[in-house]
Amino acid sequence: MKVNGFLKDVTGAARVTKARRQLIAHGDPNNIYRDHIRDLAKELHPEKTLVKVTKVEDVSPTARKFTFEACEGYKLPPFQAGQYCSLELDIDGTVTTRPYSISSAPYQAREGEHPFFELTIRNGRPGVGFASSWLYANVKAGDTFTAHLPFGEFHYEPLRDAKKVVALAGGSGITPFYSMAQEIAHGTLDCDLTILYGSQNTKDIILEKQLSEVEKNCPRVRFVNVISNEPDYSGEKGFINADLIQKYSQGQDCTYFVCGPLPMYHFVAGELEKLQVPKRRIRFEVFGAPRDITKAEGYTGDVTKTYKLTVVRGIQEDVIDAKASEPVAVALERAGIKNRTRCRSGACGYCRCQLLEGDVFVPVEGDGRRYADKKFGYVHACSTWPLSDLKIKLPIV
């Protein structure tokens, strides 16, 4: 440390202050400061992206593929094959969100004159798939939406996953694997992919033509239909069981990706256990909130009841109705109270709120909370069912 002398040193602060004031006086009055790291973060993970539908195409008798491009002033963020997009929807005055796996390949959102991404959505059955049915029936080219993407951990990671991937799919669970297949064929995803796709019949196989085309042109992708309700089908029949999984694993070290309806998850998990597959080699996509909470393990509530839900936001308090048969997030949406939801499966934590009073049920399969959140009374509204009158505290958004 250099010592200049007692007076010079103790009066140094005054000299610095004077110099600083002179610089401010001669500086630009406009704030031109830019944080380049923050700019990059916003580009990679934007809060929202306004998109428009440019094409609607049927890909089975009950499923449609919707192509989206970014609206003027917006840019599609990069994503990985297997991740999902959350769409904001206004359905008859109810503002809600729904997550859908991105079925197009990541390179298609980066290259060409018109970068795009695609969502393939199956028409919901009567009483099931409220948002999917609305999208299927109403959306057309030219419509615009607010999209949030990308989200999810359901993607290939070379440091963790085996070089050979066996995908076990059912129903609309085929969509993330179509994205992976296209990315492999493009040469930007380095793994081998075998898809075992379970369907009830050959008349309604989602994206069959598209996946068969990828398989024909890319030796690293194999697409196998497994049909359960056609005894005369010449290919693989029945369910995706241990014998079938073992047959197409070919004795290799594999990572198993599973995406489909919840009953399939339970069945396939048991079949993989029979094969003694290590848990580190199994990846399950999030599957949404249970449609019938009474079938969840440990549920003891009464779904016929309706409770009072007190919602605290800053100094404001509102009291709304909350049905015991629905997640807290749905009660908030019905009342027009904004609370960010993305995965609607209890995984991402965007709808995290604090439980101040009351009792709730959180299904084990939809409990993605951290240990600290469980200890200090935080819940994810999309995977929390009321068991009594409740009081919660929401962040102001």
C-alpha positions as CSV (number, residue, x, y, z in Angstrom):
1,M,0.0,0.0,0.0
2,K,1.4,3.4,-1.0
3,V,1.2,6.2,1.6
4,N,1.2,9.7,0.0
5,G,1.1,11.6,3.3
6,F,-1.5,12.2,6.0
7,L,-3.3,15.2,4.6
8,K,-3.3,13.9,1.0
9,D,-4.7,10.5,2.0
10,V,-7.4,11.7,4.3
11,T,-8.7,14.3,1.8
12,G,-8.7,11.7,-1.0
13,A,-12.4,11.0,-0.7
14,A,-13.2,14.7,-1.4
15,R,-11.1,14.7,-4.5
16,V,-12.8,11.6,-5.8
17,T,-16.2,13.1,-5.1
18,K,-15.3,16.3,-7.0
19,A,-14.0,14.3,-10.0
20,R,-17.1,12.1,-10.0
21,R,-19.4,15.2,-10.1
22,Q,-17.4,16.6,-13.0
23,L,-17.8,13.4,-15.0
24,I,-21.6,13.3,-14.3
25,A,-22.0,16.9,-15.4
26,H,-20.3,16.2,-18.7
27,G,-21.9,12.8,-19.2
28,D,-24.8,11.7,-21.4
29,P,-28.1,12.3,-19.6
30,N,-29.6,9.2,-21.2
31,N,-29.2,5.8,-19.5
32,I,-27.2,3.8,-22.1
33,Y,-26.2,1.0,-19.7
34,R,-26.7,-2.5,-21.1
35,D,-26.3,-5.8,-19.3
36,H,-25.3,-8.2,-22.1
37,I,-25.8,-11.3,-19.9
38,R,-29.4,-10.1,-19.1
39,D,-30.1,-9.5,-22.7
40,L,-28.9,-13.0,-23.6
41,A,-31.0,-14.5,-20.8
42,K,-34.1,-12.7,-22.1
43,E,-33.5,-13.9,-25.6
44,L,-33.1,-17.5,-24.5
45,H,-35.9,-17.5,-21.9
46,P,-38.4,-14.7,-22.8
47,E,-41.3,-14.1,-20.4
48,K,-43.7,-14.5,-23.4
49,T,-43.6,-14.9,-27.1
50,L,-46.5,-13.7,-29.3
51,V,-47.1,-16.2,-32.1
52,K,-49.5,-16.7,-35.0
53,V,-50.9,-19.9,-36.5
54,T,-49.7,-20.3,-40.1
55,K,-50.9,-23.8,-40.9
56,V,-53.3,-26.4,-39.6
57,E,-52.9,-30.0,-40.8
58,D,-54.7,-33.2,-39.9
59,V,-52.2,-35.9,-38.9
60,S,-54.8,-38.6,-37.9
61,P,-58.6,-38.8,-37.8
62,T,-58.5,-37.3,-34.3
63,A,-55.3,-35.1,-34.2
64,R,-54.1,-31.9,-35.8
65,K,-50.7,-30.3,-36.2
66,F,-50.6,-26.5,-35.7
67,T,-47.7,-24.5,-37.1
68,F,-46.7,-21.3,-35.3
69,E,-44.4,-18.5,-36.3
70,A,-43.3,-15.5,-34.1
71,C,-45.2,-12.3,-34.6
72,E,-43.5,-9.1,-35.6
73,G,-41.2,-7.9,-32.8
74,Y,-40.7,-11.4,-31.3
75,K,-38.3,-14.2,-31.9
76,L,-38.7,-17.9,-31.2
77,P,-36.4,-19.0,-28.4
78,P,-34.2,-22.1,-28.8
79,F,-35.4,-25.3,-27.3
80,Q,-34.4,-29.0,-27.1
81,A,-36.3,-31.9,-28.6
82,G,-38.8,-33.2,-26.0
83,Q,-39.5,-29.8,-24.3
84,Y,-42.9,-28.2,-24.2
85,C,-44.7,-25.0,-24.8
86,S,-47.4,-23.4,-22.6
87,L,-50.2,-21.7,-24.5
88,E,-52.4,-19.0,-23.0
89,L,-56.0,-19.5,-23.9
90,D,-59.2,-17.5,-23.5
91,I,-62.1,-19.9,-23.7
92,D,-65.5,-18.4,-23.2
93,G,-64.1,-15.8,-20.9
94,T,-62.0,-18.2,-18.8
95,V,-58.3,-17.4,-19.2
96,T,-56.2,-20.5,-18.7
97,T,-53.0,-22.2,-19.9
98,R,-52.2,-25.6,-21.3
99,P,-48.8,-27.3,-21.9
100,Y,-48.2,-29.2,-25.1
101,S,-45.0,-31.0,-26.2
102,I,-43.4,-29.4,-29.2
103,S,-43.6,-31.9,-32.1
104,S,-41.3,-30.1,-34.5
105,A,-37.5,-30.2,-34.4
106,P,-35.4,-27.5,-32.7
107,Y,-33.5,-26.8,-35.9
108,Q,-36.8,-25.7,-37.6
109,A,-37.1,-22.9,-35.2
110,R,-33.7,-21.6,-36.1
111,E,-33.3,-22.1,-39.8
112,G,-34.9,-20.8,-43.0
113,E,-36.8,-17.7,-43.9
114,H,-39.8,-18.6,-41.7
115,P,-38.6,-20.3,-38.5
116,F,-41.5,-22.2,-36.8
117,F,-42.5,-24.7,-34.2
118,E,-45.4,-27.1,-34.2
119,L,-47.8,-28.5,-31.6
120,T,-49.7,-31.7,-32.4
121,I,-53.0,-31.8,-30.4
122,R,-55.5,-34.6,-30.1
123,N,-59.2,-33.9,-29.9
124,G,-60.4,-34.5,-26.4
125,R,-63.1,-37.0,-25.6
126,P,-66.5,-35.8,-24.3
127,G,-65.9,-34.5,-20.8
128,V,-62.1,-34.8,-21.1
129,G,-59.7,-32.5,-22.7
130,F,-61.5,-29.2,-22.3
131,A,-58.8,-27.1,-23.8
132,S,-57.7,-29.6,-26.4
133,S,-61.2,-29.9,-27.8
134,W,-61.5,-26.1,-28.0
135,L,-58.2,-25.8,-29.9
136,Y,-59.1,-28.7,-32.2
137,A,-62.5,-27.2,-33.1
138,N,-61.7,-23.4,-33.2
139,V,-58.1,-22.6,-34.1
140,K,-57.3,-21.6,-37.7
141,A,-54.5,-20.0,-39.7
142,G,-54.1,-16.3,-38.7
143,D,-55.0,-16.7,-35.0
144,T,-52.6,-15.4,-32.5
145,F,-51.6,-16.6,-29.1
146,T,-49.3,-15.8,-26.2
147,A,-46.9,-18.7,-25.8
148,H,-44.4,-19.4,-23.1
149,L,-41.4,-21.7,-24.0
150,P,-39.3,-23.7,-23.6
151,F,-40.0,-25.8,-20.5
152,G,-39.3,-29.3,-19.3
153,E,-36.5,-31.7,-18.6
154,F,-37.7,-34.4,-21.0
155,H,-34.9,-34.2,-23.4
156,Y,-31.7,-36.2,-24.3
157,E,-28.6,-35.4,-22.3
158,P,-25.4,-37.1,-23.6
159,L,-23.7,-36.8,-20.2
160,R,-26.5,-38.7,-18.6
161,D,-28.3,-40.8,-21.1
162,A,-27.2,-43.9,-23.1
163,K,-26.4,-43.7,-26.8
164,K,-29.4,-45.8,-27.6
165,V,-32.8,-44.5,-26.6
166,V,-36.0,-46.6,-26.5
167,A,-39.1,-44.4,-26.5
168,L,-42.3,-45.9,-25.1
169,A,-45.2,-43.8,-26.3
170,G,-49.0,-44.0,-26.1
171,G,-51.7,-41.7,-27.6
172,S,-50.5,-38.1,-28.0
173,G,-47.4,-39.0,-26.1
174,I,-45.8,-39.6,-29.5
175,T,-45.2,-35.9,-30.1
176,P,-41.9,-35.3,-28.3
177,F,-40.4,-38.4,-30.0
178,Y,-41.4,-37.0,-33.5
179,S,-39.3,-33.9,-32.5
180,M,-36.4,-36.1,-31.4
181,A,-36.6,-38.2,-34.6
182,Q,-36.5,-35.2,-36.9
183,E,-33.5,-33.7,-35.0
184,I,-31.6,-37.0,-35.3
185,A,-32.3,-37.2,-39.0
186,H,-31.1,-33.6,-39.3
187,G,-27.8,-34.6,-37.7
188,T,-28.1,-32.3,-34.7
189,L,-29.0,-34.9,-32.1
190,D,-26.4,-37.7,-31.6
191,C,-28.3,-40.9,-30.5
192,D,-30.1,-43.9,-31.9
193,L,-33.9,-43.9,-31.3
194,T,-36.3,-46.8,-31.3
195,I,-40.0,-45.8,-30.8
196,L,-42.5,-48.3,-29.6
197,Y,-45.9,-46.6,-30.1
198,G,-49.0,-48.1,-28.5
199,S,-52.3,-47.5,-30.2
200,Q,-55.7,-49.2,-30.0
201,N,-56.1,-49.6,-33.8
202,T,-54.4,-48.8,-37.1
203,K,-57.0,-46.3,-38.1
204,D,-55.9,-43.6,-35.7
205,I,-52.1,-43.6,-35.4
206,I,-50.9,-40.0,-34.8
207,L,-48.1,-38.8,-37.2
208,E,-47.7,-42.3,-38.7
209,K,-47.0,-41.0,-42.2
210,Q,-44.5,-38.4,-40.9
211,L,-42.6,-40.8,-38.6
212,S,-42.5,-43.6,-41.3
213,E,-40.9,-41.0,-43.7
214,V,-38.2,-40.1,-41.1
215,E,-37.5,-43.8,-40.5
216,K,-37.1,-44.5,-44.3
217,N,-34.5,-41.7,-44.6
218,C,-32.6,-42.1,-41.3
219,P,-31.2,-45.5,-40.3
220,R,-30.7,-44.2,-36.7
221,V,-34.5,-44.0,-36.2
222,R,-36.8,-47.0,-35.9
223,F,-40.6,-46.7,-35.6
224,V,-42.6,-49.6,-34.4
225,N,-46.4,-49.6,-34.0
226,V,-47.9,-51.8,-31.2
227,I,-51.6,-52.4,-31.7
228,S,-53.8,-53.6,-28.8
229,N,-57.3,-54.0,-30.3
230,E,-56.8,-55.7,-33.7
231,P,-56.1,-59.4,-33.3
232,D,-55.4,-59.8,-37.1
233,Y,-52.7,-57.0,-37.2
234,S,-49.5,-58.5,-38.7
235,G,-47.1,-56.4,-36.6
236,E,-46.5,-56.1,-32.8
237,K,-49.8,-56.6,-30.9
238,G,-50.9,-56.2,-27.3
239,F,-49.3,-53.8,-24.9
240,I,-45.8,-52.4,-24.5
241,N,-44.6,-55.1,-21.9
242,A,-41.3,-56.3,-20.6
243,D,-40.9,-58.9,-23.4
244,L,-41.4,-56.3,-26.2
245,I,-39.1,-53.7,-24.5
246,Q,-36.4,-56.3,-24.1
247,K,-36.8,-57.4,-27.7
248,Y,-36.2,-53.9,-29.1
249,S,-33.5,-53.1,-26.5
250,Q,-31.3,-55.8,-28.2
251,G,-29.3,-56.4,-25.0
252,Q,-27.8,-52.9,-25.2
253,D,-27.4,-50.3,-22.5
254,C,-30.5,-48.0,-23.2
255,T,-32.2,-45.0,-21.7
256,Y,-36.0,-45.4,-21.7
257,F,-38.2,-42.3,-22.4
258,V,-41.9,-42.7,-21.5
259,C,-44.7,-40.4,-22.6
260,G,-48.4,-41.2,-22.6
261,P,-51.5,-41.4,-20.4
262,L,-51.1,-42.0,-16.7
263,P,-52.3,-45.6,-16.7
264,M,-49.6,-46.4,-19.3
265,Y,-47.0,-44.8,-17.0
266,H,-48.0,-47.2,-14.1
267,F,-48.0,-50.2,-16.4
268,V,-44.7,-49.4,-18.1
269,A,-43.0,-48.6,-14.8
270,G,-43.8,-52.1,-13.6
271,E,-42.5,-53.7,-16.8
272,L,-39.2,-51.8,-16.6
273,E,-38.9,-52.9,-13.0
274,K,-39.2,-56.5,-14.2
275,L,-36.3,-55.9,-16.4
276,Q,-34.3,-54.4,-13.5
277,V,-33.7,-51.2,-15.4
278,P,-31.8,-48.7,-13.2
279,K,-33.9,-45.6,-12.4
280,R,-31.2,-43.4,-13.8
281,R,-32.0,-44.9,-17.2
282,I,-35.8,-44.1,-17.1
283,R,-37.2,-40.7,-18.0
284,F,-40.9,-39.9,-17.5
285,E,-42.6,-36.9,-19.0
286,V,-44.9,-35.0,-16.7
287,F,-48.4,-36.2,-17.2
288,G,-50.8,-33.5,-16.0
289,A,-53.1,-33.3,-13.0
290,P,-55.1,-36.4,-12.2
291,R,-58.5,-36.3,-13.9
292,D,-60.1,-38.1,-11.0
293,I,-58.4,-37.2,-7.7
294,T,-60.4,-39.9,-5.8
295,K,-58.2,-42.5,-7.5
296,A,-55.0,-40.9,-6.3
297,E,-53.2,-42.8,-3.5
298,G,-53.9,-41.5,-0.1
299,Y,-56.8,-39.2,-1.0
300,T,-59.5,-39.0,1.8
301,G,-61.5,-35.9,0.8
302,D,-65.1,-35.4,-0.4
303,V,-65.2,-34.3,-4.0
304,T,-68.9,-33.2,-3.7
305,K,-67.9,-30.3,-1.4
306,T,-67.1,-26.7,-2.3
307,Y,-64.9,-24.7,0.0
308,K,-64.0,-21.0,0.5
309,L,-60.6,-19.9,-0.7
310,T,-59.2,-16.6,0.6
311,V,-56.6,-15.3,-1.8
312,V,-54.1,-12.7,-0.4
313,R,-52.2,-10.5,-2.9
314,G,-50.3,-7.7,-1.2
315,I,-52.9,-5.8,0.9
316,Q,-55.8,-7.2,-1.2
317,E,-57.9,-10.2,-0.1
318,D,-60.5,-12.0,-2.2
319,V,-62.8,-14.9,-1.2
320,I,-63.7,-17.3,-3.9
321,D,-65.2,-20.8,-4.3
322,A,-62.9,-23.8,-4.7
323,K,-64.3,-27.2,-5.6
324,A,-62.8,-30.1,-3.8
325,S,-62.7,-32.0,-7.1
326,E,-60.4,-29.5,-8.8
327,P,-56.9,-28.1,-8.2
328,V,-56.6,-24.7,-6.6
329,A,-55.2,-23.3,-9.9
330,V,-58.6,-24.0,-11.6
331,A,-60.5,-22.2,-8.9
332,L,-58.2,-19.2,-9.4
333,E,-58.8,-19.2,-13.1
334,R,-62.5,-19.5,-12.8
335,A,-62.5,-16.4,-10.5
336,G,-60.3,-14.5,-13.0
337,I,-57.3,-14.3,-10.6
338,K,-54.0,-14.4,-12.4
339,N,-51.5,-17.0,-11.3
340,R,-48.8,-18.2,-13.6
341,T,-49.2,-21.9,-14.6
342,R,-46.9,-23.7,-17.1
343,C,-46.7,-27.5,-16.6
344,R,-50.0,-28.0,-14.7
345,S,-48.4,-31.1,-13.3
346,G,-46.7,-29.8,-10.1
347,A,-43.3,-29.9,-11.6
348,C,-42.1,-26.5,-12.7
349,G,-43.1,-24.4,-9.7
350,Y,-44.4,-21.3,-11.6
351,C,-47.7,-21.4,-9.7
352,R,-46.0,-21.7,-6.3
353,C,-47.9,-20.0,-3.5
354,Q,-47.9,-20.0,0.3
355,L,-50.6,-21.9,2.2
356,L,-51.5,-19.8,5.2
357,E,-54.5,-21.7,6.6
358,G,-56.4,-24.9,5.9
359,D,-55.7,-28.5,4.8
360,V,-54.8,-29.7,1.3
361,F,-54.0,-32.9,-0.6
362,V,-51.0,-33.1,-2.9
363,P,-50.7,-36.4,-4.8
364,V,-47.3,-38.0,-4.5
365,E,-46.9,-38.3,-8.3
366,G,-47.6,-34.6,-8.7
367,D,-45.5,-33.3,-5.8
368,G,-42.5,-31.5,-7.4
369,R,-41.9,-29.2,-4.4
370,R,-38.5,-28.7,-2.9
371,Y,-37.9,-29.9,0.7
372,A,-37.8,-26.3,2.0
373,D,-41.2,-25.5,0.4
374,K,-42.8,-28.5,2.1
375,K,-41.3,-27.5,5.4
376,F,-42.4,-23.9,5.2
377,G,-45.9,-24.4,3.8
378,Y,-45.6,-23.7,0.1
379,V,-47.6,-25.6,-2.5
380,H,-48.0,-25.7,-6.3
381,A,-51.6,-24.5,-7.1
382,C,-51.9,-26.8,-10.1
383,S,-51.3,-30.0,-8.1
384,T,-53.1,-29.0,-4.8
385,W,-56.7,-30.0,-3.9
386,P,-58.6,-28.3,-1.1
387,L,-59.7,-30.5,1.9
388,S,-61.1,-27.5,3.9
389,D,-61.5,-23.7,3.6
390,L,-58.2,-22.3,2.6
391,K,-56.1,-19.1,2.8
392,I,-53.2,-18.7,0.4
393,K,-50.8,-15.9,-0.5
394,L,-50.0,-15.3,-4.2
395,P,-47.1,-13.3,-5.6
396,I,-48.3,-10.1,-7.4
397,V,-48.0,-10.8,-11.2
